[in-house]
């Protein structure tokens, strides 16, 4: 398993998440999810506060200008992706 790092992906969407089936019989471990296209990613707490990402996956508070991009907005985008799935 690769080392963890604190970063905001900032562009989670269906085109940037790849799903791969594994040979594991455990249903929770039967899939691998790969995050691709990290060109908009930046460290958590970065001074760069520009709003970036795909419109259908942006959290409402980003669109209204009430918040900055954070881990929470990535979780919203992941939820939007799960809804799309």
N, C-alpha and C positions, 0 to 999 in steps of 0.2 A: 504494500500500500504506500503511495507517495506521501511525503510529509504534508501536513496541513499548513495553509497560509491564510492570513486574514486579508481577504480581498473582496471587492464588490465586482461582480461580473458585469453588471450594468446593461446587459443585452441578452437576458435569458429569453429564448423563444424557441419554437418548434424547429426552426432551421439550425439552431446551434446546439441542440441536445440530440445525441445519438443513443439508441437503445440496442443492446446486444444480448442475445440469449446465451446463457452458460449451460454447462452440463450438470450443474448442481441440482439435486432433487428437492432441496429446501426451497419452498416458494418465495421466501424473503431474499434468498441469495441466487435465484434463478436468472436474474437480469443484472447487467452492468449498464450504467448510464454514464456517458462521456460528454463533457462540456467542451465545445469547440468554439473557435472564433472569439478569442479573448482580447481583441484589439481595443475594446472600450473599457477593459478591466482596469481597476486602480486599487491601491491599498485602502483599507478602512481608515477613515479619518484624514484622507488626503485633502490638501488645500484646494484641489481641483473640484469644484462643486457644480460643474456644468451638468445639465440634465441630458442623458443620452439613453438610447434604447429604441425599441420598436413601439409604436403608438399603441397597438393592441395589448401590449404587455406591461405598460407603465402603470404604476400605482396612481390612483386618483389624486392623492395629495401632491404628487409631482406635477401633474397637469395643471393644478390650481395654483402652484407656486408656494404652497404652505410648508413644504418639507424639502430636505435635501436627500440625495441618493444615499442609501444605507443598506445594511443587511436586510432590513424589513422590506424594502422595495424589491430586493431580489426574491424574497419569499413570496411576495405578491405575484411577481412574474412567474415563479415556479407554479403557483396555484393556477394561474391563467393557462399555463402550459398543460397542467393536469386536466383542466376543464376541456381544453382543445383535444387532448388525447382521448 
